[in-house]
């Protein structure tokens, strides 16, 4: 995982000396953002579950934000692939992205959009799953 500090993109090389494009850096930074966001969502979901609370409008809004971020990450990946950037383990990396993109809509269909306490546990668990998927995607992407 390559951590980038600072807002300028003048240094476009990672620690292995491989030159990166601005799109590579953006894709990598968004992956880090998604990883941390999924962690916060999982913690928030478990916290609500143990307090015997269901899902509320704030949590639903945060779930939608998570899905939008995942879709933007996927769109960046598709754009990079079209422009010739190939991940280290191509199809495996893309498979992780597809699984991440369909995980939250699949859970919504499974729970039928209910907002009971049990559904909070399901969403928190899926966000833990997304953390694992994100980590594996980072490794197979070569980051």
C-alpha positions as CSV (number, residue, x, y, z in Angstrom):
1,X,0.0,0.0,0.0
2,X,1.4,3.3,-1.0
3,X,0.6,6.3,1.3
4,X,0.8,9.7,-0.4
5,X,1.2,12.8,1.8
6,X,0.6,16.2,0.2
7,X,-1.5,17.7,-2.5
8,X,1.0,18.0,-5.3
9,X,1.5,15.2,-7.8
10,X,5.1,16.2,-8.8
11,X,6.6,13.0,-7.5
12,X,4.9,10.3,-9.5
13,X,7.0,7.4,-8.4
14,X,6.2,4.9,-5.7
15,X,8.8,3.3,-3.4
16,X,9.7,0.6,-5.9
17,X,10.6,3.3,-8.5
18,X,7.6,2.5,-10.7
19,X,6.2,5.6,-12.3
20,X,2.6,6.3,-11.6
21,X,0.1,8.5,-13.3
22,X,-2.2,10.9,-11.5
23,X,-5.1,8.5,-12.1
24,X,-3.1,5.7,-10.4
25,X,-2.6,7.9,-7.4
26,X,-6.2,8.9,-7.3
27,X,-7.3,5.3,-7.6
28,X,-4.9,4.3,-4.8
29,X,-6.1,7.2,-2.5
30,X,-9.7,6.4,-3.1
31,X,-9.0,2.8,-2.1
32,X,-7.5,4.0,1.2
33,X,-10.5,6.2,1.7
34,X,-12.9,3.3,1.1
35,X,-11.0,1.0,3.4
36,X,-11.2,3.6,6.3
37,X,-14.8,4.4,5.5
38,X,-15.8,0.7,5.6
39,X,-14.0,0.4,8.9
40,X,-16.0,3.4,10.4
41,X,-19.2,2.0,9.0
42,X,-18.6,-1.4,10.5
43,X,-17.8,0.1,13.9
44,X,-20.8,2.4,13.7
45,X,-23.1,-0.6,12.8
46,X,-21.8,-2.8,15.6
47,X,-22.2,0.1,18.0
48,X,-25.8,0.6,17.0
49,X,-26.4,-3.2,17.2
50,X,-25.0,-3.5,20.7
51,X,-27.1,-0.4,21.8
52,X,-30.2,-2.3,20.5
53,X,-30.8,0.2,17.7
54,X,-31.9,-0.4,14.1
55,X,-30.8,1.5,11.0
56,X,-31.7,5.1,10.9
57,X,-31.7,7.7,8.1
58,X,-28.1,8.7,8.9
59,X,-26.8,5.2,8.5
60,X,-28.8,4.7,5.3
61,X,-27.3,7.9,3.9
62,X,-23.8,6.7,4.9
63,X,-24.5,3.3,3.1
64,X,-25.4,5.2,0.0
65,X,-22.2,7.3,0.2
66,X,-20.2,4.0,0.5
67,X,-21.8,2.6,-2.6
68,X,-21.2,5.8,-4.6
69,X,-17.6,5.7,-3.5
70,X,-17.3,2.1,-4.6
71,X,-18.8,2.9,-8.0
72,X,-16.5,5.9,-8.5
73,X,-13.6,3.6,-7.7
74,X,-14.8,1.1,-10.2
75,X,-15.3,3.8,-12.9
76,X,-11.7,5.0,-12.3
77,X,-10.5,1.4,-12.6
78,X,-12.4,0.9,-15.9
79,X,-11.0,4.2,-17.2
80,X,-7.5,3.2,-16.3
81,X,-7.9,-0.3,-17.9
82,X,-9.2,1.3,-21.1
83,X,-6.2,3.5,-21.2
84,X,-3.8,0.6,-20.8
85,X,-3.1,0.3,-17.1
86,X,-3.2,-3.3,-16.1
87,X,-3.3,-4.4,-12.4
88,X,-0.7,-6.8,-11.2
89,X,-3.2,-9.7,-11.1
90,X,-5.7,-8.3,-13.6
91,X,-8.9,-10.4,-13.5
92,X,-8.6,-11.2,-9.8
93,X,-8.3,-7.5,-9.0
94,X,-11.4,-6.7,-11.2
95,X,-13.3,-9.6,-9.6
96,X,-12.8,-8.0,-6.1
97,X,-14.0,-4.7,-7.5
98,X,-17.2,-6.3,-8.9
99,X,-17.9,-8.1,-5.6
100,X,-17.4,-4.9,-3.7
101,X,-19.8,-3.1,-6.0
102,X,-22.6,-5.6,-5.7
103,X,-22.2,-6.4,-2.0
104,X,-24.3,-3.5,-0.6
105,X,-27.1,-3.8,-3.1
106,X,-27.3,-7.5,-2.5
107,X,-27.6,-7.0,1.2
108,X,-30.3,-4.4,0.6
109,X,-32.2,-7.0,-1.5
110,X,-31.6,-9.7,1.1
111,X,-32.9,-7.5,4.0
112,X,-35.7,-6.0,1.8
113,X,-34.7,-2.6,3.0
114,X,-35.8,-3.3,6.6
115,X,-34.2,-1.2,9.4
116,X,-34.5,-3.6,12.3
117,X,-31.7,-4.3,14.8
118,X,-30.8,-7.6,13.1
119,X,-30.3,-5.8,9.8
120,X,-27.8,-3.5,11.5
121,X,-25.7,-6.5,12.4
122,X,-25.9,-7.7,8.8
123,X,-24.7,-4.4,7.4
124,X,-21.9,-4.1,9.9
125,X,-20.8,-7.6,9.0
126,X,-20.9,-6.8,5.3
127,X,-18.7,-3.7,5.9
128,X,-16.2,-6.0,7.6
129,X,-16.3,-8.2,4.5
130,X,-15.7,-5.1,2.3
131,X,-12.6,-4.3,4.4
132,X,-11.3,-7.7,3.5
133,X,-12.2,-7.3,-0.1
134,X,-10.6,-3.9,-0.2
135,X,-7.3,-5.2,1.3
136,X,-7.2,-8.1,-1.2
137,X,-8.0,-5.7,-4.1
138,X,-5.1,-3.4,-3.0
139,X,-2.7,-6.4,-2.9
140,X,-3.8,-7.8,-6.3
141,X,-3.7,-4.3,-7.8
142,X,0.0,-4.0,-7.1
143,X,-0.4,-1.2,-4.6
